[in-house]
């Protein structure tokens, strides 16, 4: 036993649990992510009511039918439908605190995307605010939504409440 | 960064879910683990004179609070066992071994631990085993690296 060994009583036990998975994205999300690697935002239309799901998904959760049609490419700008101010640091987000976590309705989509707002004061963020994606440098792109660094206000006039009230 | 996968290729990614639990041991288990660091195994004595290893804070039959810790031997007998032919990463040994219920001399209940028998053919219920201590002890059940056949 080394001389440096503690003589204090042992009071704490570390019992880490680690579960190692290999996550398979599946056909539909893989198509979406492969398109992300090329800077394209793909949604897909429900064959029953025409709603555009973003990201693409294999089936419509509302009608229970397969979504098999051609994907729809969406703009990299949209409208903040709701948000919350985050004051707690998070491992995967290197924005300065506080920042706004936002739900963005991309133009042409019927479902919202969760992302973060950068380059914009939290005093200015509001529902209906128009925002655009700020992409990472192209050489850093991967098959990831993280290719979009954050969204920022793009200066367009606010979207009217009527235009997004179904998506809050 | 990996090159973009071609259209239609199904993507996979490693995903680790981890919970970094930290337990406060309390007075009884604190003494058990502190003793392990000193390479000694303690049990707890019940009112009927029997000894439980590992110790519990309360008598499982009567609910009495227990706090009389007594040393037991580092040798004992295998009461039951199961062979692990293909150990996983976090298991106690990196080669085939047995998980066994081992009743140490002086104890009346068995302790679950690993037996490094080398070969399944050497494992027998009733066999005698002895403690192999870890090179460095820190106050954890892994201070007992494993048990090994006595003879």
Interface residues (C-beta under 8 A of the other chain):
Chain A: X1 X5 X9 X10 X11 X12 X13 X14 X15 X16 X17 X18 X19 X20 X21 X22 X23 X24 X25 X26 X27 X29 X30 X31 X33 X34 X37 X38 X139 X140 X141 X142 X143
Chain B: X1 X2 X4 X5 X6 X7 X8 X9 X10 X11 X12 X13 X14 X15 X16 X17 X18 X19 X20 X21 X22 X23 X24 X25 X29 X30 X31 X33 X34 X36 X37 X90 X137 X139 X140
